[in-house]
Amino acid sequence: MIDLNRFVGLPWQDRGRTPHGCDCWGLLRLVYADALGICLPDHSNGYADTSDGAISDLIGTGLSDWLPVVAGTERPLDAILIRQAPWHVGVIVRRGLMLHMPENQTSCIEAYDTGRWSRRVEGIYRHREAAR
């Protein structure tokens, strides 16, 4: 199993793409590059800031690189898309837990199937290259 704990505690930075500061998409990019060897597009110029809704376009609106995953069949490293003022993305650590980057905080692991996130999960997606 891949240890995602080393990604806990990274500082938040809007449109950041490095371990020295990243947003939720930047964190997903870091994890995918390190754990899967998948280089996700940067998209740092593709949105004004993390509140403009473009995060959902990067994963959830039919892009061919992402496949929807049936709830209950998610596995580590799947991406989880969350409705949050308006969109947010995290990485599945194991069923029920996600690694994510809360705005203006540090990256952390939290439950997505209980508490504040459970009603906001839009979907879980697997990158086409990780599905092979």
Backbone torsions as a table, in degrees:
resi	resn	phi	psi	omega
1	MET	NA	141.4	-178.4
2	ILE	-79.7	131.7	179.6
3	ASP	-88.1	107.2	179.1
4	LEU	-90.2	0.6	-179.9
5	ASN	-60.6	-26.9	-179.1
6	ARG	-68.4	-13.5	177.1
7	PHE	-93.9	-0.5	178.1
8	VAL	-79.6	136.3	176.6
9	GLY	94.1	4.6	176.5
10	LEU	-70.0	143.1	-178.4
11	PRO	-77.3	148.4	177.6
12	TRP	-78.7	138.6	172.5
13	GLN	-150.7	123.9	179.7
14	ASP	-58.5	126.9	-178.0
15	ARG	62.9	17.1	176.9
16	GLY	-73.0	148.0	-176.4
17	ARG	-133.7	18.1	-178.0
18	THR	-129.7	166.3	175.6
19	PRO	-63.7	-14.2	178.9
20	HIS	-82.4	-7.4	177.6
21	GLY	166.4	129.1	179.7
22	CYS	-153.7	161.2	170.8
23	ASP	-98.8	-170.2	-175.3
24	CYS	-65.0	-38.6	177.6
25	TRP	-68.2	-39.7	177.7
26	GLY	-60.8	-39.1	177.6
27	LEU	-65.1	-44.5	176.8
28	LEU	-58.2	-43.2	178.4
29	ARG	-60.0	-45.4	-179.3
30	LEU	-61.1	-46.8	-178.6
31	VAL	-64.0	-45.7	-178.1
32	TYR	-64.7	-40.2	178.9
33	ALA	-64.6	-44.6	-175.8
34	ASP	-73.6	-48.3	-171.9
35	ALA	-87.1	-29.8	-174.5
36	LEU	-118.9	-9.8	-176.0
37	GLY	69.3	20.9	179.5
38	ILE	-100.0	122.9	179.8
39	CYS	-94.7	100.3	177.7
40	LEU	-76.1	150.3	178.4
41	PRO	-59.4	150.3	-178.1
42	ASP	-67.5	-52.1	-179.9
43	HIS	56.1	13.9	-178.0
44	SER	-66.7	-21.8	175.3
45	ASN	-98.4	3.7	-176.4
46	GLY	-86.9	-2.5	177.6
47	TYR	-151.2	154.8	-178.2
48	ALA	-67.1	-49.2	173.4
49	ASP	-161.5	180.0	-173.2
50	THR	-68.1	-8.9	-179.2
51	SER	-92.4	0.0	-173.2
52	ASP	-88.9	1.0	173.4
53	GLY	93.0	-5.3	-176.0
54	ALA	-69.5	-21.3	-179.8
55	ILE	-58.2	-40.2	179.4
56	SER	-63.8	-33.5	178.0
57	ASP	-67.5	-28.8	-177.5
58	LEU	-70.4	-26.7	-177.2
59	ILE	-125.0	-52.5	-161.9
60	GLY	-88.7	-1.4	-173.4
61	THR	-112.7	42.7	170.4
62	GLY	89.4	12.7	175.9
63	LEU	-62.1	137.8	-172.2
64	SER	-68.2	-14.3	-179.3
65	ASP	-80.0	-11.3	-173.3
66	TRP	-120.8	132.4	179.6
67	LEU	-112.6	132.0	177.2
68	PRO	-64.6	144.9	179.8
69	VAL	-115.4	133.3	178.3
70	VAL	-68.8	132.8	178.2
71	ALA	-54.2	136.1	-178.0
72	GLY	95.9	-13.2	177.9
73	THR	-113.0	8.8	179.3
74	GLU	-63.5	155.5	179.7
75	ARG	-139.3	164.5	179.8
76	PRO	-52.0	140.3	177.9
77	LEU	82.3	-1.9	169.4
78	ASP	-65.9	152.7	176.8
79	ALA	-91.7	142.5	177.9
80	ILE	-119.2	125.8	-178.0
81	LEU	-102.1	129.2	-173.8
82	ILE	-126.7	135.6	173.3
83	ARG	-77.2	115.8	178.5
84	GLN	-157.5	99.6	173.8
85	ALA	34.2	58.6	-13.2
86	PRO	-100.4	-23.9	-173.4
87	TRP	-136.4	153.5	-177.3
88	HIS	-153.4	149.8	178.0
89	VAL	-131.1	143.7	176.6
90	GLY	-135.1	-175.8	-178.9
91	VAL	-124.9	129.3	178.2
92	ILE	-67.2	127.9	174.4
93	VAL	-89.6	-48.7	171.7
94	ARG	-161.0	166.9	-177.6
95	ARG	-51.3	122.7	179.3
96	GLY	98.3	-16.6	-178.7
97	LEU	-124.6	141.2	176.9
98	MET	-132.1	148.4	169.3
99	LEU	-95.1	131.7	179.1
100	HIS	-154.4	171.9	-177.4
101	MET	-118.2	93.8	175.9
102	PRO	-66.0	141.0	-178.5
103	GLU	-58.4	133.9	178.7
104	ASN	61.5	25.5	177.1
105	GLN	-132.1	-162.8	173.5
106	THR	-110.3	158.0	-179.3
107	SER	-61.8	146.4	-176.5
108	CYS	-152.9	169.3	175.0
109	ILE	-110.3	127.7	-179.2
110	GLU	-139.2	160.0	174.5
111	ALA	-72.0	140.2	175.0
112	TYR	-111.3	-7.8	-177.8
113	ASP	-103.2	1.3	174.2
114	THR	-139.7	167.9	175.1
115	GLY	67.9	-149.9	-170.0
116	ARG	-65.0	-25.0	-177.2
117	TRP	-87.9	-24.4	-169.7
118	SER	-57.9	-36.0	-179.3
119	ARG	-85.5	-3.9	-175.8
120	ARG	-107.2	-2.9	-178.4
121	VAL	-68.0	119.1	177.4
122	GLU	-84.7	-38.7	-179.9
123	GLY	176.4	168.4	176.9
124	ILE	-120.3	137.9	-172.8
125	TYR	-133.5	145.8	176.5
126	ARG	-116.0	131.0	177.7
127	HIS	-66.3	139.0	-177.2
128	ARG	-53.6	-38.6	-179.9
129	GLU	-69.7	-28.9	179.1
130	ALA	-81.2	-15.2	-178.2
131	ALA	-83.4	-9.8	-177.6
132	ARG	-72.1	NA	NA
